[in-house]
Amino acid sequence: MVDLKTLHSQYIDGIWREGKSSLQMENKNPYNGEILAIYQAANREDVDIAYQTAKRIQKDWEAVNPAVKREIFEKAVLVIEEKHESIAQIITKEIGGTRLKAEFEIGLVKNMLKEAATFPFRMEGKILPSVTDGKENRVYRVPVGVVGVISPFNFPFFLSMKSVAPALAAGNGVVLKPHEHTVITGGTMIAKIFEEAGLPKGLLNVVTTEISEIGDAFVEHPIPKSISFTGSTQVGRHIGSVAGKHLKEVHLELGGNSGLIVLDDADIDLAVSAAVFSRFTHQGQICMSANRIIIHEAVYDNFVEKYLAKVSELTCGDPSDEKTIIGPLINEKQVAATSKLIEAGIKEGAKPLIKGEIRGNIVEPVVFGNVTKEMEIAKEEIFAPVVSLIKASNDQEIIEIVNDTSYGLSGAVHTENIERGTQLAKQMETGMIHINDGTINDEPNVAFGGMKNSGVGRLNGEWSLDAFTTTKWISIQHNRKQFPYS
């Protein structure tokens, strides 16, 4: 097991050290409150040094042979495989992730690194024709320079790596600011992996701090040309606004309120399994989680009976116990917000078909029936094991319900008629829809992103390559050109 105290809060210019702020940050186990480590936070000077370092090292990194770059990302996969058990335990201790969640997240990270390993050989350009005789147009794909990455607490290992690995592989320097509750899994552990894989020191820098210490300095700093943020819609709006003011490109993966649709011709057993996985994996703390299950009235009773039976079997408690399915929420603040939404649902007339207890940071499953699309629990993202069941009478009503939200990240449709499902999916105001599957899906080579308040831009595969590179036009006039006034 890696000693969490050895992964200091800052990794800047290839040096492990404490931050220069007077603020101390406590890293707590969300299940039992154990203090894992105490760190000194970064201040604005640390942020500046991190960006300056990344800029300096990036120029040399851009010129490194693509085969050498590829080897580093392949080595990073091997490092993860060698440290698999330690990484899984860190995910459990720092995030409260169950063993299932840890295995799932580690697998996603390895796939993302394997995809990123192809990027150095995909920095191709084009030669385009010209309207001018004797002229040649060359369009080169080049790194943007330095990328700032801000990651969340729910899937920090993966959601940090989702931007960090492609940005580095495309030839950029990176400064990463993980969430203050997951500084190791989302930050310093990633730096350690790349350090052991042979990444040049100073190319990837990790600063961990509170917003109260640095304000908007991470986004406003003049060096980063691109900011990649994953987190809440409220914070994403602010980051987008600040970045826009400074003419920086932003990629925002924000909140969700996903709907999983069960049509009257669905395989009910499959739909139940998909719906349980889509809501209760990692305690519902996933932006793609199915907050709402919209069920055709013809199969409503059958679905609900089987769904409740399956949910009742879910074990809650210590995430280090491999039998546990539902562990703790990340902190007391999330528990309080969840409790408030549960009470609001009851006041609005939703019927709690299952109403689990709240014990510390453990929130047991809550399943609401009699939910209408106007209720707060149907409109708001709930980052907890709380779900709304909504009855609908036809396809048109289903679309009206699923689209009646300000979010549009993920969704799913269950039906035996693939074309019917596809037509409904086309009408859903959602960036990603999965037929006869769960709402939680992410593949390293397929566009990932939302609509409406769920984000701006797309990542993964060629979309990440576009996100972290820019194009440069170089023209060559082979014939002597005649200019006016000459």
Salt bridges, closest charged atoms under 4 A:
ASP13 OD1 - ARG56 NH2 3.15
GLU18 OE2 - HIS8 ND1 3.19
GLU26 OE1 - LYS28 NZ 3.83
GLU45 OE2 - LYS20 NZ 2.96
ASP46 OD1 - ARG17 NH2 2.86
ASP48 OD1 - HIS221 NE2 2.76
GLU74 OE2 - ARG70 NE 3.99
GLU81 OE2 - LYS110 NZ 3.43
GLU85 OE1 - ARG99 NH2 2.83
GLU103 OE1 - HIS84 NE2 2.85
GLU103 OE2 - ARG99 NH2 2.94
GLU105 OE1 - LYS101 NZ 2.38
GLU115 OE2 - ARG122 NH1 2.86
GLU136 OE2 - ARG138 NE 2.61
GLU136 OE1 - HIS478 NE2 2.81
GLU180 OE1 - HIS179 ND1 3.91
GLU195 OE1 - LYS192 NZ 3.51
GLU195 OE2 - LYS201 NZ 3.11
GLU196 OE2 - LYS83 NZ 3.57
ASP216 OD1 - HIS238 NE2 2.84
GLU220 OE2 - HIS246 NE2 3.88
GLU249 OE2 - HIS251 NE2 3.68
ASP264 OD2 - HIS296 NE2 3.81
ASP264 OD1 - ARG420 NH1 2.77
ASP265 OD1 - ARG420 NH1 3.43
ASP269 OD1 - LYS306 NZ 2.93
GLU364 OE2 - ARG359 NH2 3.15
GLU374 OE2 - LYS373 NZ 3.35
ASP395 OD1 - ARG420 NH2 2.77
ASP404 OD2 - LYS373 NZ 3.55
ASP404 OD2 - LYS379 NZ 3.44
GLU429 OE1 - LYS452 NZ 2.95
ASP442 OD2 - LYS162 NZ 2.67
ASP466 OD1 - ARG141 NH1 3.07
